[in-house]
Amino acid sequence: MPTPPGQSSSQPLPAKELGYFKKIVKSYEQKQYKAGLKFAQKILTSPGFAEHGETLAMKGLILNCMGKLQEAQDCVRRGLVSDLRSYVCWHVFGLIQKTEKKYDEAIKAYKRALMLEKDNLQILRDLSLLQIHIRDYDGYLSSKYELLQLRQTQRVSWLGYIVAHHLLKEHNLALGIMAEYIKNNTPSGYDFEFSELILYQNLIMREAGLPDVALQKLEENSTHIVDKVAYMETRANLLMDLEQPKQAENVWRALIERNPDSLEYYDMLEKCMGIKDSPKAQLAMLDGLAEKFKRAAAPRRLALYLVEGEELRRRLHEWMIPMLRKGAPSLFASLVPLYKYPQKQAVIESLITEYVKKMDDEGYGNVSLDGKDQECEPPTTALWLYVLASHHFDRCGMTQLALNYIERAIQHTPTVVENYMLKARIYKHAGDYDEAARWMEEAQSLDTADRYINGKCGKYLLRAKRSDEANKMLAKFTREGENAASHLTDMQCMWYELESGRAFRSVNKYGEALRKAHHIDFHFNTWIEDQYDFHTYCLRKMTLCSYIRLLRMCDKLRDADYYYQGAKLAIKIYLRMIDRPDDMNEHSALIKEGMTDQEIKKMKKKLKKQKELQEEEEKKKKDKEQKEEGLQRGPQIDAEALLKTEDPLGEAAKFCHNIHTFGTQKVTGYALCAEVYRRKGKVLLALKCLNEGEDREPTHPLLHVQKVKFLAYWPKCELSGLVKETADELMKCVYGAERDAAELNEKFKIEHQHDFAHRLAYAEAQYSIDSSTNLISWILKSIEDSKVNGRSLKMMIKLKDGIEYGKYGKWSKDDMEKLRKQVHSLFPLSLDFGGGVQHKSASAAPTSAETN
Amino acid sequence: MNDQQTNNESDHTMSKSAKKRAKKQQQQKRASESNDEKNSPTKSDAENTEAVSTPEKVSDSVEPEKQDQVDQLVPLINKFDVNGKALKTIAGHGTVHLGEITPHNILQLKKLNEDVFPIAYNDKFYVEARYCGELGRLAYYNDVVVGAVCCRIDDISDEKSLYLMTLGTLAAYRQIGIGTILIDYALKLCNKMEEIKTMYLHVQVNNKNAVQFYEKHGFTNDGIIEDYYRISPRDAYLLIKRIRH
């Protein structure tokens, strides 16, 4: 006989108070928190019950729901202390711990509660949810077993038990129970949930390595499966597993007939036809399908990537003309994969210039690009042709030509928003972020109802280091009367956090930049938290395949690119804290530049005033937030506090952990982690990361720098026992027999002398092992050396940043000026090297290299 | 958002100021007074010899469209010469539809007008155009803004009249029927509003194509108004079409 709440053995309530207590519970369930508190107060003020444990617990629970977290904690603790024998108190204590995200504590509390009150369904459910949430599969299984014992008639109990076995990879048990369940519960007619169950059963069978059984069951139940696409896809995959490619091929072809634009289907079709290595056969297959599906883009597009020369030209012609006429925005994007190959790039260029010439010669009112006399091009063809030409030359780094063409497009049709966007993009690529932002603002002004262009504009303003204006721009689409930044954080807007963080970094506000990086981490946490509700929801709705996918996705959610970018931002700032502590004072850069004392005084005064104003504003904001019933939304991360961390390396390592554990494909990620772990003295982790990087791209310049640095550090490592053995093993994997850092570096230099990024890597590595090195003139020469590839603006900016960081030795003012001049002549529009569009108005102050 | 609100508010102020302007218009012909009163539907530079003129053939295909449909989609298939003779078929599936002028896209109208007309309209023109409702339309060709029409309602000797402030198509998009779609829109508007008795407009005297275009659509040349424009040639024709008596 279960004990009803409010009747614990140690503090039983008399009838009247018990009535109040029941009302508290009821108010809580109906979310009438104020009423609940009132009843709680009535009990707590009656003589002898001021410290009534379960009442205090309930009161705490209600306060917790109202967002008064601290008060709630106190209340619940007091309740627990006064009534340690009450399962209610322990249960509530667990719930509170859960909201605090102390899952282990919460699980312990639930278990205590269950010891006092065996078989309490609610507590068991709460316990099982937390167990699956933290992936305690064994615990989950036993809780689910208990629940099944208690509620054998409930479907959810059975499903939970099956899922538990599946997750523990006890496939046979899972399948056995599933079969039993299906035997007793097969519906007669249409039933979506049963269909999902069948597909789930199939998933387990496949994972159990039983494709033949899976296929058989799938066919048996085919009438029950309502998701026909899932049925066909599963069937095709099973047929492939069972090595029946002919039959699988038929299914893939049927799927292509359903959706001829799914790239995945074509890929699978090639696989089962065994033509992955034969472009000719692939081409024949694609052409056949293109013939069959006249409107499908995929087979035509995929064919473009298989051919070259005249054939490519012919196919490109057929591909491009309809898209130019239509104004398909994806035209250039569809060509991008071809730019990897210089010959193919040349084919594109020759076609474009041919079209342009034809337009010029025959006049765009009469011309027909495919040479049909009776036809003429629609006027938009010329527009989109100029746009395509502009894209092309921008991609090839020929800024001036790109600008010429976009100018022609604008002259042709000045009303098109995309024209101005492309113009902005060209300037961005050329390094003039101010001009880029200017044109993006122009584009935005033409269509203020479009959020995409609004977001782009915000991003470009951030690139131009104009954070405040960016926020104003973005505020046009965020909640009214609220700071755009906090709203976008609420909306978990990742691109904004990242761009805004980088903008802060570019003006030396490292604290704010770190804060943004931590926001990204926070969002990922939130998403992982968000799965909690799905543990019950998915079981109830029977969408079990999706549920399993969700669990697996959450397990490696941080593998996402945004997380990597955010983590990189944070890690580099933490490293900077160690390497260049003076940088952390955001105004240090301003003061250094040979100002007079008076000027410095003046500026300091101004800065102080600014800060005061800012603080006042923040105070106002906080007051306002408190008014909103003290509910605190979003991440509460303080920029100043982040900068004051005692252990920047430890903080960086936290981010690193999330980069390499999920097996990221990014070689740069492993390089970055190796740097942090080496500094932390975590030899094995550093080596593991180097090794992983080595597996992916052994000659990557950033990985090379880490390899040299680690090899130089290696003799200092004092290892023993198993650690030493493992380390030696890894050393062999990464370095082979090479043990000399300088030699390794020299070899790298010779092997990659024609690559700018590799040259910089060599220089950085060299300076790190021998600070007396002088490679300045060698680097300067590399910039002008036409035999050296990859001398992109991006690399030049990296070089400049690296020099300022001190990675490439000590550069004198003259050296810097030389660098500036050289890069300027290569990239005349780059603001970082004293270039950019000059405006006549005095307000646009020319940016020189010094002020950056 | 609060656009809705401001929308309504400005709507009121707009109609008031429109009335004021209409009165001013009554005493007319002191036209050199303010720049924005002067309108020329077409550009006067060399390129614009082909102006907005378009044949009626295409408009035939417009007629069957439902009258109240704001967003009519019209396939444009032919390219014509100045006299409206079909020359060539246009490749692809180009279509035209008309869209509202709103505060969000008003600057597209401005870009268009700056390109089409030899005179610059002042800010007031655009402030009012933002909320002109059905008195204005943008013409989209293949989803690109290539033409526009803006009207206002004037009182002339106790008669309501629809005054065509601007009507124009970007140079590259002429002679495919867009001007006709725009003038048809304005004429339909007149038919719908029963108080409108006439429709009229000004054309710079050297713009023969425009005159020809409007005459083809039933306008009659009511003679020259001297010194209507500040640019040369300064004279304008007054073109009028009676809608109903």
Contacts between the chains, C-beta under 8 A, distances in Angstrom:
chain1	res1	chain2	res2	distance
A	322	B	92	7.0
A	325	B	91	5.8
A	325	B	92	3.4
A	325	B	93	8.0
A	325	B	94	7.8
A	326	B	92	6.3
A	326	B	93	7.5
A	326	B	142	7.2
A	327	B	142	5.4
A	327	B	143	6.7
A	327	B	144	7.1
A	364	B	172	6.7
A	365	B	79	7.2
A	365	B	172	7.7
A	365	B	175	7.6
A	366	B	88	7.2
A	368	B	91	6.5
A	370	B	91	7.6
A	372	B	91	7.3
A	374	B	88	6.2
A	374	B	89	5.8
A	375	B	88	6.0
A	375	B	89	5.1
A	375	B	90	7.1
A	375	B	91	4.6
A	376	B	79	5.3
A	376	B	87	7.7
A	376	B	88	4.3
A	376	B	89	7.4
A	376	B	90	6.0
A	376	B	91	6.8
A	377	B	90	7.5
A	377	B	91	5.8
A	377	B	92	7.8
A	378	B	76	7.8
A	378	B	90	5.0
A	378	B	91	6.5
A	378	B	92	5.2
A	378	B	94	4.3
A	378	B	141	7.7
A	378	B	142	6.5
A	378	B	176	7.9
A	379	B	141	7.0
A	379	B	146	7.5
A	379	B	172	4.6
A	379	B	173	4.8
A	379	B	176	7.2
A	380	B	94	7.2
A	380	B	141	6.7
A	380	B	142	4.7
A	380	B	144	6.0
A	381	B	91	7.9
A	381	B	92	7.7
A	382	B	172	6.7
A	383	B	144	7.1
A	383	B	172	7.6
A	412	B	172	5.4
A	413	B	144	5.9
A	413	B	146	6.8
A	413	B	170	6.2
A	413	B	172	6.7
A	413	B	173	8.0
A	414	B	111	4.6
A	414	B	112	7.1
A	414	B	114	7.4
A	414	B	115	5.0
A	414	B	170	7.6
A	415	B	108	4.7
A	415	B	111	5.0
A	415	B	112	5.2
A	415	B	144	6.7
A	415	B	145	4.0
A	415	B	146	7.1
A	415	B	170	7.4
A	416	B	144	5.6
A	416	B	145	7.6
A	417	B	108	7.9
A	445	B	107	5.1
A	446	B	105	7.0
A	446	B	107	5.0
A	446	B	108	5.1
A	446	B	111	6.8
A	447	B	104	6.3
A	447	B	105	5.9
A	447	B	108	7.1
A	448	B	103	7.3
A	448	B	104	4.6
A	448	B	105	7.8
A	449	B	102	7.3
A	449	B	104	3.7
A	449	B	105	7.3
A	450	B	104	8.0
A	480	B	1	7.0
A	480	B	2	7.5
